[in-house]
Amino acid sequence: MPGASQSIEILAPREVVYGVIVDYDRYPEFVPRLKGIRIKGREPGVSTVEMHVEMMKDITYTLRIVEDAPRGIRWGLVEGPMKTNNGGWSLEDLGSGRTRATYNIDMDIGFFVPKAVVDKMVSQSLPANLAAFKQRSEALARR
């Protein structure tokens, strides 16, 4: 997938990491730049989630998220001001209570911002987002 991709090793079992990833309501507690979230729909294995994010300006968009417990999730844009927002989490069980989490995203904001600028912005914010999920997962695993 074009865009940005990054992996991180998390000292938590895959099921714990997956639980953090699909607990969308709690994202505003720990995800940088996320101002709000609203679950618009849930059915087995699929959630529709509206996110309000601070990027270059505040934007609100809705994703359809397909959940594949405990291996990860994939999402696609339903509505919003951007042209595309596709991505996902892939979780690999490394044994001994460790997980490799890989985050992929392909985003085209579409409003007068070149894709190269968006890709750079995403690749710079990606480490902070991964660190937030790592910290949250490891804290839950220690409980």
Residue frames as a rotation matrix with the C-alpha (Angstrom) as fourth column:
MET 1
0.586 0.810 0.000 0.00
0.810 -0.586 0.000 0.00
0.000 0.000 -1.000 0.00
PRO 2
-0.264 -0.642 0.719 1.41
0.519 -0.723 -0.455 3.42
0.813 0.253 0.525 -0.86
GLY 3
0.720 0.452 0.527 1.49
-0.170 -0.621 0.765 5.99
0.673 -0.641 -0.370 1.91
ALA 4
-0.190 -0.774 0.604 3.14
-0.864 -0.161 -0.478 5.26
0.467 -0.612 -0.638 5.23
SER 5
0.733 0.317 -0.602 3.81
-0.018 0.894 0.449 2.07
0.680 -0.318 0.661 7.16
GLN 6
-0.262 -0.823 0.505 5.58
-0.733 -0.170 -0.658 1.46
0.627 -0.542 -0.559 10.43
SER 7
0.425 0.318 -0.848 5.97
0.234 0.866 0.442 -1.42
0.874 -0.386 0.293 12.89
ILE 8
-0.148 -0.435 0.888 6.60
-0.844 -0.412 -0.342 -1.46
0.515 -0.800 -0.307 16.62
GLU 9
-0.397 -0.007 -0.918 7.15
0.311 0.940 -0.142 -4.24
0.863 -0.342 -0.371 19.14
ILE 10
0.069 0.549 0.833 4.78
-0.755 -0.516 0.404 -4.11
0.652 -0.657 0.379 22.09
LEU 11
-0.896 -0.415 -0.161 5.33
-0.182 0.672 -0.717 -5.95
0.406 -0.613 -0.678 25.36
ALA 12
-0.317 0.873 0.372 1.75
-0.712 0.040 -0.701 -7.15
-0.626 -0.487 0.609 25.56
PRO 13
-0.552 0.181 0.814 -0.11
0.399 0.915 0.067 -10.19
-0.732 0.362 -0.577 24.21
ARG 14
-0.953 0.155 0.259 -1.74
0.210 -0.275 0.938 -9.78
0.217 0.949 0.230 20.80
GLU 15
-0.110 0.986 -0.126 -5.25
0.863 0.158 0.481 -10.02
0.494 -0.055 -0.868 22.30
VAL 16
0.100 0.081 -0.992 -4.51
0.761 -0.648 0.024 -7.07
-0.641 -0.757 -0.127 24.63
VAL 17
-0.808 -0.456 -0.372 -3.16
0.103 -0.731 0.674 -4.94
-0.580 0.507 0.638 21.77
TYR 18
-0.743 0.604 0.286 -6.15
0.448 0.132 0.884 -5.84
0.497 0.786 -0.368 19.61
GLY 19
0.093 0.809 -0.581 -8.48
0.994 -0.045 0.096 -4.86
0.052 -0.587 -0.808 22.47
VAL 20
-0.246 -0.266 -0.932 -6.87
0.394 -0.906 0.155 -1.42
-0.886 -0.329 0.328 22.65
ILE 21
-0.980 -0.199 -0.003 -7.15
0.069 -0.356 0.932 -0.96
-0.186 0.913 0.363 18.88
VAL 22
-0.541 0.832 0.124 -10.88
0.463 0.171 0.870 -1.77
0.702 0.528 -0.478 18.75
ASP 23
-0.027 0.494 -0.869 -11.76
0.959 -0.231 -0.161 0.27
-0.280 -0.838 -0.468 21.87
TYR 24
-0.287 -0.120 0.950 -12.50
0.733 -0.666 0.137 3.30
0.617 0.736 0.279 19.69
ASP 25
0.718 0.674 0.176 -14.42
0.388 -0.597 0.702 5.17
0.578 -0.436 -0.690 22.42
ARG 26
0.741 -0.474 -0.475 -11.21
0.469 -0.139 0.872 5.46
-0.480 -0.869 0.119 24.46
TYR 27
0.192 -0.720 0.666 -9.00
0.934 -0.075 -0.350 6.84
0.302 0.689 0.658 21.66
PRO 28
0.537 -0.005 0.844 -9.40
0.057 -0.997 -0.042 10.48
0.842 0.071 -0.535 22.78
GLU 29
0.985 -0.166 0.044 -7.79
-0.048 -0.019 0.999 9.52
-0.165 -0.986 -0.027 26.11
PHE 30
0.344 -0.922 0.177 -4.44
0.155 0.241 0.958 8.69
-0.926 -0.302 0.226 24.51
VAL 31
0.157 -0.284 0.946 -4.29
0.973 0.207 -0.099 9.30
-0.168 0.936 0.309 20.73
PRO 32
-0.558 -0.442 -0.702 -2.51
0.364 -0.891 0.272 12.57
-0.746 -0.104 0.658 19.86
ARG 33
-0.939 0.123 -0.321 -4.54
-0.308 -0.716 0.627 15.12
-0.153 0.687 0.710 17.85
LEU 34
-0.554 0.817 -0.159 -7.80
0.513 0.486 0.707 13.19
0.655 0.310 -0.689 18.19
LYS 35
-0.861 0.237 0.449 -10.37
-0.426 -0.819 -0.385 15.61
0.276 -0.523 0.806 19.52
GLY 36
-0.194 0.854 0.482 -13.42
-0.775 0.168 -0.609 13.38
-0.601 -0.492 0.630 19.53
ILE 37
-0.960 -0.058 -0.275 -14.99
-0.212 0.790 0.576 10.17
0.184 0.611 -0.770 18.32
ARG 38
-0.131 0.958 0.254 -18.50
-0.856 0.020 -0.517 8.88
-0.501 -0.285 0.817 17.77
ILE 39
-0.885 -0.040 0.464 -19.52
0.120 0.943 0.309 5.30
-0.451 0.329 -0.830 17.05
LYS 40
-0.478 0.717 -0.507 -22.11
-0.863 -0.491 0.118 5.56
-0.164 0.494 0.854 14.29
GLY 41
0.618 0.715 -0.328 -22.75
-0.755 0.656 0.009 1.84
0.222 0.242 0.945 13.94
ARG 42
-0.551 -0.727 0.410 -21.65
-0.787 0.616 0.036 -1.60
-0.279 -0.303 -0.911 15.04
GLU 43
0.762 0.611 -0.217 -22.37
-0.641 0.758 -0.118 -5.02
0.093 0.229 0.969 13.69
PRO 44
0.732 -0.519 0.441 -20.35
0.119 0.735 0.667 -8.21
-0.671 -0.436 0.600 14.12
GLY 45
0.090 -0.860 0.502 -16.86
0.854 0.326 0.405 -7.57
-0.512 0.393 0.764 12.76
VAL 46
-0.325 -0.162 0.932 -17.61
0.746 -0.649 0.148 -4.09
0.581 0.743 0.332 11.38
SER 47
0.059 0.317 -0.947 -17.76
0.782 -0.604 -0.153 -0.66
-0.620 -0.731 -0.284 13.02
THR 48
0.177 0.018 0.984 -18.53
0.708 -0.697 -0.115 2.73
0.683 0.717 -0.136 11.53
VAL 49
0.177 -0.295 -0.939 -16.65
0.901 -0.335 0.276 5.43
-0.395 -0.895 0.206 13.41
GLU 50
0.728 0.055 0.684 -16.67
0.362 -0.878 -0.314 9.22
0.583 0.476 -0.659 13.05
MET 51
0.087 -0.799 -0.595 -13.43
0.979 -0.040 0.198 10.91
-0.182 -0.600 0.779 14.05
HIS 52
0.962 0.101 0.252 -12.71
0.132 -0.985 -0.112 14.56
0.237 0.141 -0.961 14.73
VAL 53
0.363 -0.926 -0.101 -8.98
0.908 0.327 0.260 15.19
-0.208 -0.186 0.960 14.25
GLU 54
0.749 -0.300 -0.591 -6.65
-0.250 -0.954 0.167 18.17
-0.614 0.023 -0.789 14.38
MET 55
0.369 -0.665 0.650 -4.51
0.907 0.410 -0.095 18.03
-0.203 0.624 0.754 11.24
MET 56
-0.749 -0.530 0.398 -3.58
0.613 -0.782 0.110 21.16
0.253 0.327 0.911 9.35
LYS 57
-0.554 0.693 0.461 -7.10
-0.735 -0.668 0.122 22.20
0.392 -0.271 0.879 10.29
ASP 58
-0.569 0.430 0.701 -9.81
-0.398 0.602 -0.692 20.41
-0.720 -0.673 -0.172 12.27
ILE 59
-0.498 0.441 -0.747 -11.54
-0.741 0.232 0.631 17.79
0.451 0.867 0.211 10.16
THR 60
-0.151 0.540 0.828 -14.27
-0.608 0.610 -0.509 15.23
-0.779 -0.580 0.237 10.76
TYR 61
-0.328 0.029 -0.944 -14.50
-0.854 0.419 0.310 12.03
0.404 0.908 -0.112 8.77
THR 62
0.460 0.566 0.684 -16.12
-0.754 0.656 -0.035 8.61
-0.469 -0.500 0.728 8.99
LEU 63
-0.581 -0.695 -0.424 -14.38
-0.802 0.577 0.153 5.26
0.138 0.430 -0.892 8.55
ARG 64
0.764 0.631 -0.132 -15.79
-0.608 0.773 0.180 1.79
0.216 -0.057 0.975 8.00
ILE 65
-0.271 -0.902 0.335 -13.58
-0.962 0.241 -0.128 -0.54
0.034 -0.357 -0.934 10.01
VAL 66
0.642 0.368 -0.673 -13.46
-0.404 0.908 0.111 -4.28
0.652 0.201 0.731 9.37
GLU 67
0.152 -0.517 0.842 -12.25
-0.979 0.041 0.201 -6.16
-0.138 -0.855 -0.500 12.44
ASP 68
0.496 -0.124 -0.860 -10.38
-0.288 0.910 -0.298 -9.48
0.819 0.395 0.415 12.22
ALA 69
0.514 -0.235 0.825 -9.79
-0.857 -0.097 0.507 -10.52
-0.039 -0.967 -0.251 15.85
PRO 70
0.713 -0.304 -0.632 -7.04
0.306 -0.676 0.670 -10.78
-0.631 -0.671 -0.389 16.97
ARG 71
0.079 -0.763 0.642 -5.07
0.959 0.234 0.160 -10.30
-0.273 0.603 0.750 13.74
GLY 72
-0.858 -0.433 -0.274 -5.93
0.370 -0.894 0.255 -6.67
-0.356 0.117 0.927 13.14
ILE 73
0.279 0.927 -0.251 -8.28
0.408 -0.351 -0.843 -4.25
-0.869 0.133 -0.476 11.41
ARG 74
-0.727 -0.352 0.590 -8.66
0.686 -0.327 0.650 -2.58
-0.037 0.877 0.479 8.00
TRP 75
0.018 0.777 -0.629 -10.50
0.443 -0.570 -0.692 0.63
-0.896 -0.267 -0.354 7.26
GLY 76
-0.593 -0.102 0.799 -11.76
0.781 -0.312 0.540 2.73
0.195 0.944 0.265 4.40
LEU 77
-0.944 0.202 -0.260 -13.23
-0.119 -0.946 -0.300 6.19
-0.307 -0.252 0.918 4.13
VAL 78
-0.250 0.940 0.232 -17.03
0.922 0.305 -0.240 6.44
-0.296 0.153 -0.943 4.16
GLU 79
0.632 0.443 0.635 -17.35
0.612 -0.789 -0.058 10.22
0.475 0.425 -0.770 4.18
GLY 80
0.399 -0.506 -0.765 -15.31
0.571 -0.515 0.639 13.31
-0.717 -0.692 0.083 4.89
PRO 81
0.774 -0.048 -0.632 -13.40
-0.338 -0.874 -0.348 16.11
-0.536 0.483 -0.693 3.25
MET 82
-0.291 -0.957 -0.021 -10.50
-0.593 0.163 0.789 13.92
-0.751 0.242 -0.614 2.09
LYS 83
0.065 0.246 -0.967 -10.33
-0.960 0.280 0.007 11.89
0.273 0.928 0.254 -1.12
THR 84
0.374 0.007 -0.928 -9.01
-0.011 1.000 0.003 8.71
0.928 0.009 0.374 0.50
ASN 85
-0.140 -0.465 0.874 -8.17
-0.983 -0.040 -0.178 7.33
0.118 -0.884 -0.452 3.92
ASN 86
0.786 0.291 -0.545 -7.44
-0.300 0.951 0.075 3.62
0.540 0.105 0.835 3.81
GLY 87
-0.250 -0.938 0.239 -5.30
-0.772 0.044 -0.634 1.63
0.584 -0.343 -0.736 6.17
GLY 88
0.742 0.535 -0.404 -5.10
-0.180 0.739 0.649 -0.86
0.646 -0.409 0.645 8.95
TRP 89
0.089 -0.656 0.750 -3.33
-0.979 0.083 0.188 -2.56
-0.186 -0.750 -0.634 11.81
SER 90
0.510 -0.043 -0.859 -1.70
-0.255 0.946 -0.199 -5.97
0.821 0.320 0.472 11.42
LEU 91
0.385 -0.304 0.872 -0.79
-0.919 -0.038 0.393 -7.80
-0.086 -0.952 -0.294 14.63
GLU 92
0.263 -0.422 -0.868 1.78
-0.277 0.828 -0.487 -10.59
0.924 0.369 0.101 14.78
ASP 93
0.956 0.054 0.288 2.15
-0.291 0.297 0.910 -12.76
-0.036 -0.953 0.300 17.90
LEU 94
0.217 -0.964 -0.156 5.87
-0.653 -0.024 -0.757 -12.91
0.726 0.266 -0.634 18.71
GLY 95
0.317 -0.046 -0.947 5.42
0.501 0.857 0.126 -15.23
0.805 -0.514 0.295 21.70
SER 96
-0.454 -0.530 -0.716 6.37
0.865 -0.070 -0.497 -14.55
0.213 -0.845 0.490 25.32
GLY 97
0.270 0.694 -0.668 3.63
0.811 -0.538 -0.231 -11.91
-0.520 -0.479 -0.708 25.59
ARG 98
-0.505 -0.503 -0.702 5.05
-0.008 -0.810 0.586 -9.75
-0.863 0.302 0.405 22.75
THR 99
0.477 0.708 0.521 3.31
0.649 0.115 -0.752 -8.42
-0.592 0.697 -0.404 19.65
ARG 100
-0.824 -0.567 -0.011 4.59
0.391 -0.583 0.712 -6.78
-0.410 0.582 0.702 16.48
ALA 101
0.317 0.931 -0.182 2.04
0.548 -0.336 -0.766 -4.15
-0.774 0.144 -0.616 15.46
THR 102
-0.792 -0.514 0.328 2.24
0.550 -0.368 0.750 -2.75
-0.265 0.775 0.574 11.94
TYR 103
0.183 0.806 -0.562 0.22
0.313 -0.590 -0.744 0.33
-0.932 -0.040 -0.361 11.02
ASN 104
-0.707 -0.313 0.634 -0.42
0.688 -0.100 0.719 1.21
-0.162 0.944 0.286 7.37
ILE 105
0.221 0.811 -0.542 -2.16
0.389 -0.583 -0.713 4.29
-0.894 -0.053 -0.444 6.02
ASP 106
-0.709 -0.270 0.651 -2.78
0.705 -0.301 0.642 5.79
0.023 0.915 0.404 2.60
MET 107
0.174 0.752 -0.636 -4.38
0.697 -0.550 -0.460 9.22
-0.696 -0.363 -0.620 2.81
ASP 108
-0.670 -0.240 0.702 -5.12
0.665 -0.614 0.425 11.90
0.329 0.752 0.571 0.25
ILE 109
-0.543 0.451 -0.708 -6.56
0.448 -0.557 -0.699 14.99
-0.710 -0.697 0.100 1.93
GLY 110
-0.187 0.497 0.848 -7.53
0.981 0.140 0.134 16.42
-0.052 0.857 -0.514 -1.43
PHE 111
0.844 0.535 -0.016 -7.97
0.533 -0.843 -0.069 20.08
-0.050 0.050 -0.997 -0.50
PHE 112
0.836 -0.480 0.264 -5.04
-0.226 -0.740 -0.633 21.87
0.499 0.470 -0.728 -2.11
VAL 113
0.392 -0.750 0.533 -2.40
-0.745 0.081 0.662 19.84
-0.539 -0.657 -0.527 -0.30
PRO 114
0.097 -0.409 -0.907 0.02
-0.841 0.453 -0.295 17.80
0.532 0.792 -0.300 -2.44
LYS 115
0.880 0.276 -0.387 0.08
-0.111 0.911 0.397 14.08
0.462 -0.306 0.832 -1.61
ALA 116
0.014 -0.958 -0.286 3.82
0.458 0.260 -0.850 14.31
0.889 -0.119 0.443 -0.85
VAL 117
-0.530 -0.141 0.836 3.06
-0.531 -0.713 -0.457 16.85
0.661 -0.686 0.303 1.91
VAL 118
0.520 0.790 0.326 0.31
-0.797 0.311 0.517 14.64
0.307 -0.529 0.791 3.34
ASP 119
0.695 -0.312 -0.648 2.58
0.237 0.950 -0.204 11.58
0.679 -0.012 0.734 3.26
LYS 120
-0.416 -0.897 0.152 5.28
0.177 -0.244 -0.953 13.53
0.892 -0.370 0.260 5.11
MET 121
-0.261 0.414 0.872 2.80
-0.846 -0.533 0.000 14.76
0.465 -0.738 0.489 7.71
VAL 122
0.795 0.589 -0.143 1.47
-0.484 0.758 0.437 11.23
0.366 -0.278 0.888 8.24
SER 123
0.410 -0.704 -0.580 4.96
0.410 0.710 -0.572 9.73
0.815 -0.003 0.580 8.49
GLN 124
-0.588 -0.612 0.529 5.90
-0.169 -0.546 -0.820 12.31
0.791 -0.572 0.217 11.14
SER 125
-0.070 0.641 0.765 2.78
-0.972 -0.215 0.092 11.73
0.224 -0.737 0.638 13.27
LEU 126
0.499 0.293 -0.816 2.95
-0.321 0.937 0.140 7.95
0.805 0.192 0.561 12.89
PRO 127
-0.460 -0.717 -0.523 5.67
0.247 0.463 -0.851 7.37
0.853 -0.521 -0.035 15.53
ALA 128
-0.818 0.206 0.537 3.69
-0.557 -0.519 -0.649 9.36
0.145 -0.830 0.539 18.13
ASN 129
0.245 0.966 -0.081 0.53
-0.929 0.257 0.266 7.38
0.278 0.010 0.961 17.41
LEU 130
0.296 -0.198 -0.934 2.36
-0.025 0.976 -0.215 4.05
0.955 0.087 0.284 17.60
ALA 131
-0.776 -0.630 -0.022 4.00
0.045 -0.020 -0.999 5.07
0.629 -0.776 0.044 20.87
ALA 132
-0.449 0.696 0.561 0.58
-0.889 -0.415 -0.197 5.96
0.096 -0.587 0.804 22.31
PHE 133
0.578 0.672 -0.463 -0.86
-0.638 0.726 0.257 2.53
0.509 0.147 0.848 21.42
LYS 134
-0.085 -0.710 -0.699 2.27
0.160 0.683 -0.713 0.82
0.984 -0.172 0.056 22.75
GLN 135
-0.864 -0.259 0.432 2.10
-0.322 -0.377 -0.869 2.68
0.388 -0.889 0.242 26.07
ARG 136
-0.045 0.945 0.325 -1.64
-0.994 -0.074 0.077 1.98
0.097 -0.319 0.943 26.45
SER 137
0.572 0.255 -0.780 -1.30
-0.375 0.926 0.027 -1.73
0.729 0.277 0.626 25.61
GLU 138
-0.336 -0.805 -0.489 1.69
0.185 0.453 -0.872 -2.29
0.924 -0.384 -0.003 27.88
ALA 139
-0.736 0.150 0.660 -0.03
-0.641 -0.466 -0.609 -0.53
0.216 -0.872 0.440 30.79
LEU 140
0.354 0.934 0.052 -3.07
-0.921 0.339 0.190 -2.80
0.159 -0.115 0.980 30.39
ALA 141
0.407 -0.267 -0.873 -0.89
-0.112 0.935 -0.338 -5.90
0.906 0.235 0.351 30.11
ARG 142
-0.681 -0.730 0.052 0.81
-0.098 0.021 -0.995 -5.06
0.725 -0.683 -0.086 33.43
ARG 143
-0.197 0.689 0.698 -2.53
-0.944 -0.324 0.054 -4.97
0.263 -0.648 0.715 35.29
